[in-house]
Amino acid sequence: MKKLEWDELWKAMEEKPSEWIPTTTKMFWEMLEVLPPRAQRGDAFLVGEALCHNAQGETVYACFSRFGENCYAKNLTLKEFKQATT
């Protein structure tokens, strides 16, 4: 699958909320360095600025993670992030 950045990445994350979307290492580092992360564990972090709220009223963030040499992104709540990184 093609590694996406910026508008293409945000669109794919919204259209496929249950999937980790491939992104570039460059995008991973840009998002890590843009703001202090909301949360970080190992090679995964939530971008410090929230995207929106879900139907349950929970804050949703862009999450970026590295699995080996590959980088991925997915929208997650803080609760989902903690579950995914334990």
N, CA, C and O atoms as a GROMACS GRO file, in nm:
protein
  344
    1MET      N    1   0.084  -0.118   0.000
    1MET     CA    2   0.000   0.000   0.000
    1MET      C    3   0.088   0.125   0.000
    1MET      O    4   0.194   0.127   0.064
    2LYS      N    5   0.045   0.226  -0.071
    2LYS     CA    6   0.118   0.352  -0.081
    2LYS      C    7   0.124   0.422   0.055
    2LYS      O    8   0.026   0.424   0.129
    3LYS      N    9   0.239   0.480   0.085
    3LYS     CA   10   0.255   0.556   0.209
    3LYS      C   11   0.202   0.698   0.185
    3LYS      O   12   0.246   0.767   0.093
    4LEU      N   13   0.108   0.739   0.267
    4LEU     CA   14   0.040   0.867   0.247
    4LEU      C   15   0.091   0.976   0.340
    4LEU      O   16   0.143   0.948   0.448
    5GLU      N   17   0.076   1.099   0.296
    5GLU     CA   18   0.109   1.217   0.376
    5GLU      C   19  -0.004   1.318   0.365
    5GLU      O   20  -0.085   1.312   0.272
    6TRP      N   21  -0.010   1.408   0.457
    6TRP     CA   22  -0.098   1.523   0.464
    6TRP      C   23  -0.242   1.494   0.424
    6TRP      O   24  -0.304   1.405   0.483
    7ASP      N   25  -0.299   1.566   0.328
    7ASP     CA   26  -0.442   1.555   0.297
    7ASP      C   27  -0.484   1.412   0.264
    7ASP      O   28  -0.589   1.366   0.308
    8GLU      N   29  -0.403   1.342   0.188
    8GLU     CA   30  -0.435   1.202   0.155
    8GLU      C   31  -0.439   1.115   0.280
    8GLU      O   32  -0.526   1.028   0.293
    9LEU      N   33  -0.347   1.138   0.371
    9LEU     CA   34  -0.342   1.061   0.495
    9LEU      C   35  -0.463   1.090   0.582
    9LEU      O   36  -0.529   0.997   0.630
   10TRP      N   37  -0.494   1.219   0.604
   10TRP     CA   38  -0.609   1.254   0.689
   10TRP      C   39  -0.738   1.195   0.633
   10TRP      O   40  -0.821   1.144   0.708
   11LYS      N   41  -0.755   1.201   0.500
   11LYS     CA   42  -0.874   1.146   0.436
   11LYS      C   43  -0.883   0.995   0.457
   11LYS      O   44  -0.990   0.943   0.491
   12ALA      N   45  -0.774   0.925   0.437
   12ALA     CA   46  -0.772   0.779   0.455
   12ALA      C   47  -0.800   0.740   0.599
   12ALA      O   48  -0.869   0.641   0.624
   13MET      N   49  -0.746   0.816   0.695
   13MET     CA   50  -0.769   0.787   0.837
   13MET      C   51  -0.916   0.804   0.871
   13MET      O   52  -0.970   0.730   0.953
   14GLU      N   53  -0.980   0.901   0.810
   14GLU     CA   54  -1.122   0.924   0.835
   14GLU      C   55  -1.209   0.818   0.767
   14GLU      O   56  -1.308   0.772   0.825
   15GLU      N   57  -1.172   0.779   0.645
   15GLU     CA   58  -1.251   0.682   0.570
   15GLU      C   59  -1.236   0.539   0.622
   15GLU      O   60  -1.328   0.458   0.608
   16LYS      N   61  -1.122   0.508   0.682
   16LYS     CA   62  -1.095   0.372   0.730
   16LYS      C   63  -1.053   0.378   0.877
   16LYS      O   64  -0.938   0.350   0.909
   17PRO      N   65  -1.147   0.413   0.966
   17PRO     CA   66  -1.111   0.437   1.106
   17PRO      C   67  -1.056   0.316   1.181
   17PRO      O   68  -0.990   0.332   1.284
   18SER      N   69  -1.083   0.196   1.135
   18SER     CA   70  -1.034   0.077   1.206
   18SER      C   71  -0.897   0.030   1.157
   18SER      O   72  -0.841  -0.065   1.212
   19GLU      N   73  -0.844   0.094   1.054
   19GLU     CA   74  -0.717   0.049   0.995
   19GLU      C   75  -0.601   0.142   1.030
   19GLU      O   76  -0.619   0.263   1.046
   20TRP      N   77  -0.483   0.083   1.041
   20TRP     CA   78  -0.360   0.162   1.050
   20TRP      C   79  -0.321   0.197   0.908
   20TRP      O   80  -0.304   0.107   0.825
   21ILE      N   81  -0.307   0.326   0.877
   21ILE     CA   82  -0.277   0.372   0.742
   21ILE      C   83  -0.126   0.396   0.728
   21ILE      O   84  -0.068   0.468   0.809
   22PRO      N   85  -0.064   0.335   0.627
   22PRO     CA   86   0.080   0.355   0.608
   22PRO      C   87   0.114   0.502   0.580
   22PRO      O   88   0.045   0.569   0.502
   23THR      N   89   0.218   0.550   0.643
   23THR     CA   90   0.266   0.686   0.620
   23THR      C   91   0.418   0.683   0.612
   23THR      O   92   0.480   0.578   0.631
   24THR      N   93   0.476   0.796   0.586
   24THR     CA   94   0.622   0.803   0.569
   24THR      C   95   0.692   0.830   0.703
   24THR      O   96   0.631   0.881   0.797
   25THR      N   97   0.817   0.797   0.708
   25THR     CA   98   0.898   0.828   0.826
   25THR      C   99   0.906   0.979   0.843
   25THR      O  100   0.904   1.029   0.956
   26LYS      N  101   0.914   1.052   0.733
   26LYS     CA  102   0.918   1.198   0.738
   26LYS      C  103   0.792   1.253   0.806
   26LYS      O  104   0.801   1.342   0.890
   27MET      N  105   0.676   1.200   0.770
   27MET     CA  106   0.549   1.246   0.829
   27MET      C  107   0.546   1.212   0.978
   27MET      O  108   0.503   1.294   1.059
   28PHE      N  109   0.589   1.092   1.014
   28PHE     CA  110   0.595   1.050   1.154
   28PHE      C  111   0.673   1.153   1.236
   28PHE      O  112   0.625   1.200   1.339
   29TRP      N  113   0.793   1.188   1.190
   29TRP     CA  114   0.878   1.281   1.265
   29TRP      C  115   0.822   1.423   1.264
   29TRP      O  116   0.831   1.493   1.365
   30GLU      N  117   0.766   1.466   1.154
   30GLU     CA  118   0.706   1.601   1.150
   30GLU      C  119   0.594   1.613   1.252
   30GLU      O  120   0.584   1.714   1.322
   31MET      N  121   0.510   1.511   1.262
   31MET     CA  122   0.399   1.517   1.356
   31MET      C  123   0.447   1.503   1.500
   31MET      O  124   0.388   1.562   1.590
   32LEU      N  125   0.552   1.428   1.524
   32LEU     CA  126   0.607   1.416   1.659
   32LEU      C  127   0.668   1.549   1.705
   32LEU      O  128   0.659   1.584   1.823
   33GLU      N  129   0.728   1.622   1.613
   33GLU     CA  130   0.799   1.744   1.648
   33GLU      C  131   0.713   1.870   1.643
   33GLU      O  132   0.757   1.975   1.689
   34VAL      N  133   0.592   1.863   1.588
   34VAL     CA  134   0.509   1.983   1.572
   34VAL      C  135   0.458   2.037   1.705
   34VAL      O  136   0.452   2.159   1.724
   35LEU      N  137   0.423   1.950   1.797
   35LEU     CA  138   0.372   1.986   1.930
   35LEU      C  139   0.417   1.879   2.029
   35LEU      O  140   0.447   1.767   1.988
   36PRO      N  141   0.422   1.911   2.156
   36PRO     CA  142   0.445   1.804   2.252
   36PRO      C  143   0.331   1.701   2.242
   36PRO      O  144   0.215   1.739   2.234
   37PRO      N  145   0.364   1.573   2.242
   37PRO     CA  146   0.259   1.471   2.230
   37PRO      C  147   0.160   1.476   2.347
   37PRO      O  148   0.198   1.510   2.460
   38ARG      N  149   0.036   1.442   2.320
   38ARG     CA  150  -0.065   1.428   2.427
   38ARG      C  151  -0.030   1.308   2.514
   38ARG      O  152  -0.045   1.311   2.636
   39ALA      N  153   0.018   1.202   2.448
   39ALA     CA  154   0.064   1.080   2.517
   39ALA      C  155   0.167   1.014   2.427
   39ALA      O  156   0.164   1.028   2.304
   40GLN      N  157   0.259   0.940   2.489
   40GLN     CA  158   0.362   0.870   2.412
   40GLN      C  159   0.404   0.745   2.487
   40GLN      O  160   0.424   0.747   2.608
   41ARG      N  161   0.415   0.637   2.414
   41ARG     CA  162   0.465   0.509   2.468
   41ARG      C  163   0.546   0.442   2.359
   41ARG      O  164   0.496   0.418   2.249
   42GLY      N  165   0.669   0.413   2.389
   42GLY     CA  166   0.755   0.347   2.291
   42GLY      C  167   0.760   0.427   2.162
   42GLY      O  168   0.792   0.546   2.162
   43ASP      N  169   0.730   0.362   2.052
   43ASP     CA  170   0.732   0.425   1.920
   43ASP      C  171   0.594   0.472   1.875
   43ASP      O  172   0.568   0.481   1.755
   44ALA      N  173   0.506   0.502   1.969
   44ALA     CA  174   0.371   0.550   1.936
   44ALA      C  175   0.341   0.677   2.015
   44ALA      O  176   0.384   0.693   2.129
   45PHE      N  177   0.266   0.767   1.952
   45PHE     CA  178   0.228   0.891   2.021
   45PHE      C  179   0.098   0.946   1.965
   45PHE      O  180   0.061   0.919   1.851
   46LEU      N  181   0.031   1.025   2.048
   46LEU     CA  182  -0.085   1.102   2.006
   46LEU      C  183  -0.039   1.245   1.984
   46LEU      O  184   0.029   1.302   2.069
   47VAL      N  185  -0.075   1.304   1.870
   47VAL     CA  186  -0.042   1.443   1.842
   47VAL      C  187  -0.107   1.530   1.949
   47VAL      O  188  -0.222   1.505   1.987
   48GLY      N  189  -0.037   1.631   1.996
   48GLY     CA  190  -0.082   1.713   2.108
   48GLY      C  191  -0.212   1.789   2.089
   48GLY      O  192  -0.276   1.824   2.188
   49GLU      N  193  -0.252   1.815   1.967
   49GLU     CA  194  -0.376   1.888   1.941
   49GLU      C  195  -0.485   1.791   1.899
   49GLU      O  196  -0.464   1.708   1.810
   50ALA      N  197  -0.600   1.801   1.961
   50ALA     CA  198  -0.712   1.711   1.931
   50ALA      C  199  -0.769   1.741   1.792
   50ALA      O  200  -0.764   1.854   1.744
   51LEU      N  201  -0.825   1.635   1.730
   51LEU     CA  202  -0.891   1.650   1.600
   51LEU      C  203  -1.038   1.684   1.615
   51LEU      O  204  -1.090   1.773   1.548
   52CYS      N  205  -1.106   1.612   1.705
   52CYS     CA  206  -1.250   1.624   1.720
   52CYS      C  207  -1.293   1.543   1.842
   52CYS      O  208  -1.210   1.497   1.920
   53HIS      N  209  -1.423   1.527   1.857
   53HIS     CA  210  -1.480   1.440   1.959
   53HIS      C  211  -1.564   1.334   1.890
   53HIS      O  212  -1.628   1.361   1.789
   54ASN      N  213  -1.565   1.213   1.946
   54ASN     CA  214  -1.647   1.106   1.888
   54ASN      C  215  -1.790   1.115   1.942
   54ASN      O  216  -1.822   1.206   2.018
   55ALA      N  217  -1.874   1.022   1.903
   55ALA     CA  218  -2.015   1.021   1.942
   55ALA      C  219  -2.033   1.008   2.093
   55ALA      O  220  -2.137   1.047   2.147
   56GLN      N  221  -1.933   0.954   2.163
   56GLN     CA  222  -1.938   0.938   2.308
   56GLN      C  223  -1.883   1.061   2.380
   56GLN      O  224  -1.878   1.063   2.503
   57GLY      N  225  -1.843   1.163   2.306
   57GLY     CA  226  -1.788   1.284   2.365
   57GLY      C  227  -1.642   1.275   2.401
   57GLY      O  228  -1.588   1.366   2.465
   58GLU      N  229  -1.574   1.168   2.361
   58GLU     CA  230  -1.432   1.150   2.391
   58GLU      C  231  -1.347   1.224   2.286
   58GLU      O  232  -1.382   1.228   2.168
   59THR      N  233  -1.238   1.281   2.331
   59THR     CA  234  -1.149   1.353   2.242
   59THR      C  235  -1.073   1.254   2.155
   59THR      O  236  -1.024   1.152   2.203
   60VAL      N  237  -1.063   1.286   2.025
   60VAL     CA  238  -0.994   1.201   1.928
   60VAL      C  239  -0.868   1.273   1.880
   60VAL      O  240  -0.871   1.392   1.850
   61TYR      N  241  -0.758   1.199   1.873
   61TYR     CA  242  -0.629   1.252   1.830
   61TYR      C  243  -0.575   1.169   1.714
   61TYR      O  244  -0.615   1.054   1.696
   62ALA      N  245  -0.485   1.228   1.636
   62ALA     CA  246  -0.411   1.151   1.537
   62ALA      C  247  -0.302   1.076   1.613
   62ALA      O  248  -0.227   1.134   1.691
   63CYS      N  249  -0.294   0.948   1.588
   63CYS     CA  250  -0.192   0.863   1.649
   63CYS      C  251  -0.095   0.820   1.540
   63CYS      O  252  -0.136   0.783   1.430
   64PHE      N  253   0.033   0.826   1.571
   64PHE     CA  254   0.137   0.778   1.480
   64PHE      C  255   0.218   0.673   1.553
   64PHE      O  256   0.246   0.685   1.672
   65SER      N  257   0.255   0.569   1.479
   65SER     CA  258   0.330   0.459   1.540
   65SER      C  259   0.426   0.399   1.440
   65SER      O  260   0.402   0.399   1.319
   66ARG      N  261   0.535   0.347   1.492
   66ARG     CA  262   0.630   0.272   1.409
   66ARG      C  263   0.623   0.126   1.449
   66ARG      O  264   0.625   0.092   1.567
   67PHE      N  265   0.616   0.041   1.349
   67PHE     CA  266   0.622  -0.103   1.366
   67PHE      C  267   0.741  -0.148   1.284
   67PHE      O  268   0.732  -0.161   1.162
   68GLY      N  269   0.853  -0.172   1.351
   68GLY     CA  270   0.976  -0.203   1.277
   68GLY      C  271   1.020  -0.079   1.201
   68GLY      O  272   1.036   0.028   1.260
   69GLU      N  273   1.041  -0.093   1.073
   69GLU     CA  274   1.084   0.020   0.989
   69GLU      C  275   0.967   0.096   0.928
   69GLU      O  276   0.988   0.196   0.860
   70ASN      N  277   0.845   0.049   0.950
   70ASN     CA  278   0.728   0.110   0.887
   70ASN      C  279   0.651   0.199   0.983
   70ASN      O  280   0.642   0.171   1.102
   71CYS      N  281   0.597   0.308   0.929
   71CYS     CA  282   0.520   0.404   1.007
   71CYS      C  283   0.374   0.400   0.965
   71CYS      O  284   0.342   0.380   0.847
   72TYR      N  285   0.286   0.420   1.062
   72TYR     CA  286   0.142   0.415   1.039
   72TYR      C  287   0.072   0.524   1.119
   72TYR      O  288   0.128   0.578   1.214
   73ALA      N  289  -0.051   0.553   1.079
   73ALA     CA  290  -0.131   0.652   1.151
   73ALA      C  291  -0.275   0.603   1.162
   73ALA      O  292  -0.324   0.528   1.078
   74LYS      N  293  -0.341   0.648   1.269
   74LYS     CA  294  -0.479   0.609   1.295
   74LYS      C  295  -0.536   0.708   1.396
   74LYS      O  296  -0.463   0.755   1.484
   75ASN      N  297  -0.663   0.741   1.385
   75ASN     CA  298  -0.726   0.829   1.483
   75ASN      C  299  -0.770   0.747   1.604
   75ASN      O  300  -0.838   0.645   1.589
   76LEU      N  301  -0.731   0.792   1.724
   76LEU     CA  302  -0.762   0.719   1.847
   76LEU      C  303  -0.798   0.816   1.961
   76LEU      O  304  -0.754   0.931   1.962
   77THR      N  305  -0.876   0.768   2.054
   77THR     CA  306  -0.896   0.840   2.180
   77THR      C  307  -0.780   0.805   2.272
   77THR      O  308  -0.704   0.712   2.243
   78LEU      N  309  -0.766   0.877   2.380
   78LEU     CA  310  -0.661   0.846   2.477
   78LEU      C  311  -0.680   0.706   2.533
   78LEU      O  312  -0.583   0.632   2.551
   79LYS      N  313  -0.804   0.668   2.562
   79LYS     CA  314  -0.834   0.534   2.613
   79LYS      C  315  -0.792   0.427   2.512
   79LYS      O  316  -0.730   0.328   2.550
   80GLU      N  317  -0.826   0.446   2.384
   80GLU     CA  318  -0.788   0.349   2.280
   80GLU      C  319  -0.637   0.341   2.267
   80GLU      O  320  -0.581   0.233   2.248
   81PHE      N  321  -0.570   0.456   2.276
   81PHE     CA  322  -0.424   0.459   2.268
   81PHE      C  323  -0.361   0.376   2.380
   81PHE      O  324  -0.271   0.296   2.356
   82LYS      N  325  -0.412   0.396   2.501
   82LYS     CA  326  -0.358   0.321   2.615
   82LYS      C  327  -0.379   0.172   2.597
   82LYS      O  328  -0.291   0.092   2.630
   83GLN      N  329  -0.495   0.132   2.546
   83GLN     CA  330  -0.523  -0.010   2.522
   83GLN      C  331  -0.434  -0.066   2.412
   83GLN      O  332  -0.388  -0.180   2.422
   84ALA      N  333  -0.409   0.013   2.309
   84ALA     CA  334  -0.330  -0.034   2.195
   84ALA      C  335  -0.180  -0.042   2.227
   84ALA      O  336  -0.107  -0.113   2.158
   85THR      N  337  -0.136   0.030   2.329
   85THR     CA  338   0.008   0.035   2.355
   85THR      C  339   0.048  -0.033   2.485
   85THR      O  340   0.161  -0.014   2.532
   86THR      N  341  -0.039  -0.113   2.544
   86THR     CA  342  -0.001  -0.185   2.666
   86THR      C  343   0.039  -0.326   2.634
   86THR      O  344   0.074  -0.403   2.723
   0.00000   0.00000   0.00000
